[in-house]
Amino acid sequence: MSLIEVRSAIDAIDDEIIKLLARRQPLVLKAATHKTDARAVRAADRRAAMMDRLAHSADAAGLSRSVVTAVWTAMIDAFIQLELDEHKRLSADDGTGSSAIGERRGTSGHLG
Ligand SMILES: O=C(O)C(=O)C[C@]1(C(=O)O)C=C[C@@H](O)C=C1
């Protein structure tokens, strides 16, 4: 396999990763609507559990744990920022006394 071929294969995989992240993004934004503050958005317990689970998934897949840790740390940090931005937008009082996040969340809202 030439370097050009290797890079072409990497590009194809990156395009798949982009598609998967594009599916992940609206789910993360939906999670934001279930949360009422930044601490809940950060969901430290959930994040720790994910990293633990993913380390085992990496082992099973033959993927470097350090790569998984670095990639998911960066990815979750980026999605948290997106969630915080969305959360701020939905929480903004629209002047009617009811916030958009309350309407989007319905009655099942919970912290974290
Ligand atoms: O599971 C959540 O509560 C999310 O908001 C999603 C997500 C993620 O990107 O996977 C984002 C922030 C939290 O740190 C945990 C996980």
Backbone and ligand atoms as CSV (ligand in chain L), in Angstrom:
chain,resi,resn,atom,element,x,y,z
A,1,MET,N,N,0.860,-1.202,0.000
A,1,MET,CA,C,0.000,0.000,0.000
A,1,MET,C,C,0.893,1.247,0.000
A,2,SER,N,N,0.688,2.108,-0.969
A,2,SER,CA,C,1.486,3.341,-1.032
A,2,SER,C,C,0.998,4.336,0.023
A,3,LEU,N,N,1.823,5.371,0.260
A,3,LEU,CA,C,1.418,6.399,1.232
A,3,LEU,C,C,0.136,7.092,0.765
A,4,ILE,N,N,0.027,7.285,-0.527
A,4,ILE,CA,C,-1.200,7.917,-1.061
A,4,ILE,C,C,-2.414,7.045,-0.769
A,5,GLU,N,N,-2.245,5.756,-0.967
A,5,GLU,CA,C,-3.355,4.830,-0.705
A,5,GLU,C,C,-3.695,4.793,0.792
A,6,VAL,N,N,-2.646,4.782,1.613
A,6,VAL,CA,C,-2.871,4.774,3.062
A,6,VAL,C,C,-3.662,6.024,3.452
A,7,ARG,N,N,-3.236,7.183,2.923
A,7,ARG,CA,C,-3.905,8.438,3.289
A,7,ARG,C,C,-5.340,8.491,2.764
A,8,SER,N,N,-5.528,7.911,1.617
A,8,SER,CA,C,-6.875,7.871,1.057
A,8,SER,C,C,-7.789,7.020,1.948
A,9,ALA,N,N,-7.246,5.908,2.453
A,9,ALA,CA,C,-8.032,5.043,3.348
A,9,ALA,C,C,-8.323,5.785,4.660
A,10,ILE,N,N,-7.329,6.540,5.150
A,10,ILE,CA,C,-7.531,7.321,6.377
A,10,ILE,C,C,-8.622,8.373,6.146
A,11,ASP,N,N,-8.574,9.038,4.996
A,11,ASP,CA,C,-9.596,10.060,4.688
A,11,ASP,C,C,-10.997,9.445,4.671
A,12,ALA,N,N,-11.098,8.244,4.117
A,12,ALA,CA,C,-12.412,7.579,4.040
A,12,ALA,C,C,-12.924,7.272,5.448
A,13,ILE,N,N,-12.013,6.835,6.319
A,13,ILE,CA,C,-12.416,6.545,7.701
A,13,ILE,C,C,-12.801,7.843,8.404
A,14,ASP,N,N,-12.034,8.908,8.176
A,14,ASP,CA,C,-12.373,10.199,8.801
A,14,ASP,C,C,-13.769,10.655,8.374
A,15,ASP,N,N,-14.110,10.425,7.119
A,15,ASP,CA,C,-15.455,10.802,6.655
A,15,ASP,C,C,-16.533,10.000,7.393
A,16,GLU,N,N,-16.228,8.727,7.673
A,16,GLU,CA,C,-17.179,7.907,8.447
A,16,GLU,C,C,-17.302,8.441,9.872
A,17,ILE,N,N,-16.161,8.833,10.452
A,17,ILE,CA,C,-16.188,9.366,11.818
A,17,ILE,C,C,-17.015,10.654,11.864
A,18,ILE,N,N,-16.867,11.481,10.837
A,18,ILE,CA,C,-17.654,12.730,10.771
A,18,ILE,C,C,-19.151,12.396,10.753
A,19,LYS,N,N,-19.521,11.398,9.958
A,19,LYS,CA,C,-20.944,11.018,9.890
A,19,LYS,C,C,-21.437,10.526,11.254
A,20,LEU,N,N,-20.608,9.756,11.938
A,20,LEU,CA,C,-21.002,9.256,13.259
A,20,LEU,C,C,-21.125,10.405,14.256
A,21,LEU,N,N,-20.190,11.347,14.193
A,21,LEU,CA,C,-20.263,12.496,15.112
A,21,LEU,C,C,-21.479,13.363,14.794
A,22,ALA,N,N,-21.838,13.423,13.525
A,22,ALA,CA,C,-23.034,14.195,13.137
A,22,ALA,C,C,-24.297,13.530,13.693
A,23,ARG,N,N,-24.269,12.208,13.861
A,23,ARG,CA,C,-25.401,11.514,14.506
A,23,ARG,C,C,-25.364,11.722,16.016
A,24,ARG,N,N,-24.159,11.834,16.563
A,24,ARG,CA,C,-23.998,11.995,18.010
A,24,ARG,C,C,-24.432,13.390,18.464
A,25,GLN,N,N,-24.127,14.382,17.664
A,25,GLN,CA,C,-24.369,15.780,18.075
A,25,GLN,C,C,-25.810,16.072,18.502
A,26,PRO,N,N,-26.827,15.714,17.711
A,26,PRO,CA,C,-28.192,16.038,18.148
A,26,PRO,C,C,-28.604,15.299,19.410
A,27,LEU,N,N,-28.023,14.116,19.642
A,27,LEU,CA,C,-28.341,13.385,20.875
A,27,LEU,C,C,-27.767,14.114,22.089
A,28,VAL,N,N,-26.538,14.614,21.923
A,28,VAL,CA,C,-25.918,15.370,23.015
A,28,VAL,C,C,-26.731,16.649,23.276
A,29,LEU,N,N,-27.155,17.292,22.200
A,29,LEU,CA,C,-27.955,18.520,22.377
A,29,LEU,C,C,-29.284,18.193,23.045
A,30,LYS,N,N,-29.831,17.031,22.742
A,30,LYS,CA,C,-31.071,16.603,23.403
A,30,LYS,C,C,-30.830,16.365,24.894
A,31,ALA,N,N,-29.675,15.792,25.220
A,31,ALA,CA,C,-29.326,15.579,26.635
A,31,ALA,C,C,-29.314,16.923,27.371
A,32,ALA,N,N,-28.833,17.958,26.698
A,32,ALA,CA,C,-28.752,19.289,27.330
A,32,ALA,C,C,-30.121,19.781,27.776
A,33,THR,N,N,-31.159,19.385,27.055
A,33,THR,CA,C,-32.500,19.863,27.401
A,33,THR,C,C,-33.032,19.202,28.674
A,34,HIS,N,N,-32.364,18.147,29.124
A,34,HIS,CA,C,-32.780,17.459,30.353
A,34,HIS,C,C,-32.045,17.982,31.577
A,35,LYS,N,N,-31.216,19.001,31.387
A,35,LYS,CA,C,-30.349,19.458,32.473
A,35,LYS,C,C,-30.653,20.905,32.841
A,36,THR,N,N,-30.413,21.222,34.105
A,36,THR,CA,C,-30.783,22.561,34.544
A,36,THR,C,C,-29.605,23.447,34.923
A,37,ASP,N,N,-28.390,22.893,34.970
A,37,ASP,CA,C,-27.247,23.758,35.254
A,37,ASP,C,C,-25.960,23.165,34.668
A,38,ALA,N,N,-24.881,23.953,34.766
A,38,ALA,CA,C,-23.618,23.560,34.135
A,38,ALA,C,C,-23.050,22.283,34.753
A,39,ARG,N,N,-23.282,22.095,36.052
A,39,ARG,CA,C,-22.777,20.881,36.704
A,39,ARG,C,C,-23.457,19.647,36.106
A,40,ALA,N,N,-24.744,19.766,35.879
A,40,ALA,CA,C,-25.491,18.660,35.272
A,40,ALA,C,C,-25.027,18.435,33.832
A,41,VAL,N,N,-24.734,19.516,33.124
A,41,VAL,CA,C,-24.242,19.384,31.751
A,41,VAL,C,C,-22.930,18.598,31.749
A,42,ARG,N,N,-22.039,18.931,32.683
A,42,ARG,CA,C,-20.724,18.269,32.709
A,42,ARG,C,C,-20.834,16.797,33.129
A,43,ALA,N,N,-21.824,16.463,33.910
A,43,ALA,CA,C,-22.127,15.070,34.290
A,43,ALA,C,C,-20.867,14.252,34.566
A,44,ALA,N,N,-20.111,14.654,35.591
A,44,ALA,CA,C,-18.813,14.038,35.876
A,44,ALA,C,C,-18.906,12.519,36.090
A,45,ASP,N,N,-19.953,12.063,36.765
A,45,ASP,CA,C,-20.087,10.619,37.019
A,45,ASP,C,C,-20.278,9.845,35.715
A,46,ARG,N,N,-21.159,10.380,34.868
A,46,ARG,CA,C,-21.418,9.746,33.566
A,46,ARG,C,C,-20.134,9.719,32.728
A,47,ARG,N,N,-19.407,10.837,32.748
A,47,ARG,CA,C,-18.173,10.919,31.976
A,47,ARG,C,C,-17.154,9.887,32.462
A,48,ALA,N,N,-17.000,9.773,33.773
A,48,ALA,CA,C,-16.047,8.805,34.324
A,48,ALA,C,C,-16.441,7.380,33.947
A,49,ALA,N,N,-17.753,7.095,34.012
A,49,ALA,CA,C,-18.233,5.752,33.656
A,49,ALA,C,C,-17.982,5.471,32.177
A,50,MET,N,N,-18.194,6.499,31.337
A,50,MET,CA,C,-17.939,6.327,29.899
A,50,MET,C,C,-16.472,6.004,29.642
A,51,MET,N,N,-15.571,6.761,30.279
A,51,MET,CA,C,-14.148,6.567,30.025
A,51,MET,C,C,-13.718,5.160,30.450
A,52,ASP,N,N,-14.294,4.690,31.537
A,52,ASP,CA,C,-13.980,3.341,32.010
A,52,ASP,C,C,-14.467,2.297,31.002
A,53,ARG,N,N,-15.715,2.462,30.564
A,53,ARG,CA,C,-16.284,1.515,29.595
A,53,ARG,C,C,-15.488,1.532,28.288
A,54,LEU,N,N,-15.137,2.742,27.845
A,54,LEU,CA,C,-14.439,2.885,26.568
A,54,LEU,C,C,-13.031,2.290,26.605
A,55,ALA,N,N,-12.387,2.351,27.785
A,55,ALA,CA,C,-11.048,1.750,27.903
A,55,ALA,C,C,-11.146,0.250,27.647
A,56,HIS,N,N,-12.212,-0.364,28.148
A,56,HIS,CA,C,-12.390,-1.806,27.924
A,56,HIS,C,C,-12.773,-2.089,26.473
A,57,SER,N,N,-13.583,-1.205,25.903
A,57,SER,CA,C,-13.934,-1.371,24.481
A,57,SER,C,C,-12.693,-1.245,23.609
A,58,ALA,N,N,-11.821,-0.319,23.979
A,58,ALA,CA,C,-10.585,-0.135,23.214
A,58,ALA,C,C,-9.741,-1.403,23.262
A,59,ASP,N,N,-9.615,-1.968,24.453
A,59,ASP,CA,C,-8.840,-3.211,24.598
A,59,ASP,C,C,-9.416,-4.296,23.696
A,60,ALA,N,N,-10.736,-4.434,23.724
A,60,ALA,CA,C,-11.388,-5.485,22.932
A,60,ALA,C,C,-11.190,-5.257,21.444
A,61,ALA,N,N,-11.091,-3.985,21.042
A,61,ALA,CA,C,-10.963,-3.667,19.620
A,61,ALA,C,C,-9.505,-3.587,19.167
A,62,GLY,N,N,-8.570,-3.718,20.116
A,62,GLY,CA,C,-7.161,-3.604,19.754
A,62,GLY,C,C,-6.749,-2.165,19.482
A,63,LEU,N,N,-7.436,-1.236,20.109
A,63,LEU,CA,C,-7.137,0.190,19.937
A,63,LEU,C,C,-6.406,0.702,21.173
A,64,SER,N,N,-5.420,1.564,20.945
A,64,SER,CA,C,-4.632,2.107,22.053
A,64,SER,C,C,-5.516,2.851,23.054
A,65,ARG,N,N,-5.367,2.494,24.341
A,65,ARG,CA,C,-6.132,3.193,25.385
A,65,ARG,C,C,-5.780,4.671,25.433
A,66,SER,N,N,-4.507,5.003,25.202
A,66,SER,CA,C,-4.113,6.417,25.284
A,66,SER,C,C,-4.760,7.221,24.165
A,67,VAL,N,N,-4.923,6.579,22.995
A,67,VAL,CA,C,-5.616,7.267,21.895
A,67,VAL,C,C,-7.076,7.485,22.273
A,68,VAL,N,N,-7.709,6.446,22.799
A,68,VAL,CA,C,-9.119,6.560,23.190
A,68,VAL,C,C,-9.296,7.651,24.251
A,69,THR,N,N,-8.423,7.646,25.247
A,69,THR,CA,C,-8.534,8.645,26.312
A,69,THR,C,C,-8.391,10.062,25.742
A,70,ALA,N,N,-7.379,10.260,24.892
A,70,ALA,CA,C,-7.145,11.602,24.336
A,70,ALA,C,C,-8.291,12.039,23.429
A,71,VAL,N,N,-8.754,11.123,22.570
A,71,VAL,CA,C,-9.804,11.477,21.608
A,71,VAL,C,C,-11.119,11.773,22.336
A,72,TRP,N,N,-11.492,10.872,23.275
A,72,TRP,CA,C,-12.792,11.088,23.945
A,72,TRP,C,C,-12.739,12.279,24.906
A,73,THR,N,N,-11.571,12.526,25.500
A,73,THR,CA,C,-11.457,13.709,26.358
A,73,THR,C,C,-11.708,14.966,25.532
A,74,ALA,N,N,-11.056,15.048,24.377
A,74,ALA,CA,C,-11.244,16.221,23.513
A,74,ALA,C,C,-12.680,16.288,22.996
A,75,MET,N,N,-13.216,15.121,22.604
A,75,MET,CA,C,-14.566,15.111,22.033
A,75,MET,C,C,-15.612,15.504,23.070
A,76,ILE,N,N,-15.529,14.926,24.258
A,76,ILE,CA,C,-16.528,15.251,25.278
A,76,ILE,C,C,-16.396,16.715,25.697
A,77,ASP,N,N,-15.165,17.206,25.808
A,77,ASP,CA,C,-14.990,18.629,26.138
A,77,ASP,C,C,-15.686,19.508,25.091
A,78,ALA,N,N,-15.517,19.146,23.826
A,78,ALA,CA,C,-16.134,19.938,22.749
A,78,ALA,C,C,-17.654,19.845,22.814
A,79,PHE,N,N,-18.187,18.646,23.081
A,79,PHE,CA,C,-19.644,18.496,23.161
A,79,PHE,C,C,-20.204,19.179,24.409
A,80,ILE,N,N,-19.424,19.185,25.496
A,80,ILE,CA,C,-19.885,19.907,26.687
A,80,ILE,C,C,-20.038,21.390,26.347
A,81,GLN,N,N,-19.063,21.929,25.622
A,81,GLN,CA,C,-19.157,23.353,25.259
A,81,GLN,C,C,-20.399,23.598,24.400
A,82,LEU,N,N,-20.645,22.674,23.472
A,82,LEU,CA,C,-21.840,22.803,22.619
A,82,LEU,C,C,-23.104,22.750,23.476
A,83,GLU,N,N,-23.105,21.819,24.444
A,83,GLU,CA,C,-24.260,21.683,25.351
A,83,GLU,C,C,-24.453,22.938,26.188
A,84,LEU,N,N,-23.329,23.478,26.692
A,84,LEU,CA,C,-23.437,24.687,27.520
A,84,LEU,C,C,-24.002,25.836,26.693
A,85,ASP,N,N,-23.553,25.949,25.450
A,85,ASP,CA,C,-24.074,27.004,24.566
A,85,ASP,C,C,-25.568,26.793,24.325
A,86,GLU,N,N,-25.957,25.542,24.047
A,86,GLU,CA,C,-27.368,25.222,23.803
A,86,GLU,C,C,-28.184,25.452,25.069
A,87,HIS,N,N,-27.596,25.036,26.191
A,87,HIS,CA,C,-28.280,25.180,27.467
A,87,HIS,C,C,-28.557,26.650,27.764
A,88,LYS,N,N,-27.538,27.474,27.497
A,88,LYS,CA,C,-27.689,28.918,27.731
A,88,LYS,C,C,-28.793,29.473,26.826
A,89,ARG,N,N,-28.790,29.032,25.576
A,89,ARG,CA,C,-29.793,29.507,24.620
A,89,ARG,C,C,-31.198,29.107,25.066
A,90,LEU,N,N,-31.353,27.832,25.469
A,90,LEU,CA,C,-32.683,27.352,25.849
A,90,LEU,C,C,-33.139,27.906,27.191
A,91,SER,N,N,-32.173,28.228,28.054
A,91,SER,CA,C,-32.516,28.728,29.377
A,91,SER,C,C,-32.861,30.212,29.381
A,92,ALA,N,N,-32.517,30.883,28.295
A,92,ALA,CA,C,-32.750,32.331,28.251
A,92,ALA,C,C,-34.241,32.613,28.432
A,93,ASP,N,N,-34.508,33.507,29.350
A,93,ASP,CA,C,-35.907,33.882,29.593
A,93,ASP,C,C,-36.410,34.634,28.357
A,94,ASP,N,N,-37.505,34.179,27.815
A,94,ASP,CA,C,-38.026,34.831,26.612
A,94,ASP,C,C,-38.959,35.999,26.948
A,95,GLY,N,N,-39.038,36.304,28.230
A,95,GLY,CA,C,-39.845,37.456,28.634
A,95,GLY,C,C,-41.252,37.075,29.024
A,96,THR,N,N,-41.645,35.827,28.782
A,96,THR,CA,C,-43.001,35.396,29.126
A,96,THR,C,C,-43.034,34.711,30.486
A,97,GLY,N,N,-41.851,34.541,31.078
A,97,GLY,CA,C,-41.796,33.875,32.372
A,97,GLY,C,C,-41.562,32.384,32.249
A,98,SER,N,N,-41.683,31.833,31.042
A,98,SER,CA,C,-41.365,30.417,30.870
A,98,SER,C,C,-40.183,30.314,29.917
A,99,SER,N,N,-39.202,29.509,30.293
A,99,SER,CA,C,-38.017,29.397,29.450
A,99,SER,C,C,-38.193,28.288,28.424
A,100,ALA,N,N,-37.462,28.401,27.325
A,100,ALA,CA,C,-37.553,27.389,26.271
A,100,ALA,C,C,-37.151,26.020,26.795
A,101,ILE,N,N,-36.161,25.978,27.702
A,101,ILE,CA,C,-35.692,24.666,28.176
A,101,ILE,C,C,-36.794,23.945,28.943
A,102,GLY,N,N,-37.615,24.699,29.678
A,102,GLY,CA,C,-38.702,24.066,30.399
A,102,GLY,C,C,-39.700,23.437,29.460
A,103,GLU,N,N,-39.972,24.123,28.363
A,103,GLU,CA,C,-40.931,23.589,27.390
A,103,GLU,C,C,-40.362,22.383,26.657
A,104,ARG,N,N,-39.046,22.448,26.314
A,104,ARG,CA,C,-38.428,21.346,25.592
A,104,ARG,C,C,-38.295,20.127,26.488
A,105,ARG,N,N,-38.063,20.374,27.807
A,105,ARG,CA,C,-37.774,19.285,28.705
A,105,ARG,C,C,-39.045,18.562,29.139
A,106,GLY,N,N,-40.158,19.282,29.099
A,106,GLY,CA,C,-41.388,18.678,29.567
A,106,GLY,C,C,-41.341,18.494,31.064
A,107,THR,N,N,-41.963,17.447,31.565
A,107,THR,CA,C,-42.041,17.257,33.013
A,107,THR,C,C,-41.012,16.264,33.523
A,108,SER,N,N,-40.193,15.683,32.617
A,108,SER,CA,C,-39.286,14.619,33.060
A,108,SER,C,C,-37.856,15.111,33.283
A,109,GLY,N,N,-37.690,16.436,33.376
A,109,GLY,CA,C,-36.342,16.969,33.544
A,109,GLY,C,C,-35.700,16.500,34.834
A,110,HIS,N,N,-34.402,16.254,34.766
A,110,HIS,CA,C,-33.681,15.839,35.971
A,110,HIS,C,C,-32.263,16.379,35.890
A,111,LEU,N,N,-31.588,16.410,37.013
A,111,LEU,CA,C,-30.218,16.899,37.053
A,111,LEU,C,C,-29.266,15.771,36.712
A,112,GLY,N,N,-28.517,15.927,35.635
A,112,GLY,CA,C,-27.460,14.970,35.292
A,112,GLY,C,C,-27.978,13.729,34.647
L,1,LIG,O1,O,-24.519,11.836,28.778
L,1,LIG,C1,C,-24.694,13.060,28.936
L,1,LIG,O2,O,-25.265,13.508,29.924
L,1,LIG,C2,C,-24.198,14.003,27.944
L,1,LIG,O3,O,-24.456,15.174,28.070
L,1,LIG,C3,C,-23.356,13.538,26.826
L,1,LIG,C4,C,-21.874,13.651,27.134
L,1,LIG,C5,C,-21.136,13.108,25.895
L,1,LIG,O4,O,-20.687,13.893,25.048
L,1,LIG,O5,O,-21.054,11.902,25.797
L,1,LIG,C6,C,-21.498,15.054,27.372
L,1,LIG,C7,C,-21.216,15.558,28.587
L,1,LIG,C8,C,-21.056,14.740,29.799
L,1,LIG,O6,O,-19.766,14.930,30.346
L,1,LIG,C9,C,-21.265,13.306,29.518
L,1,LIG,C10,C,-21.537,12.805,28.304
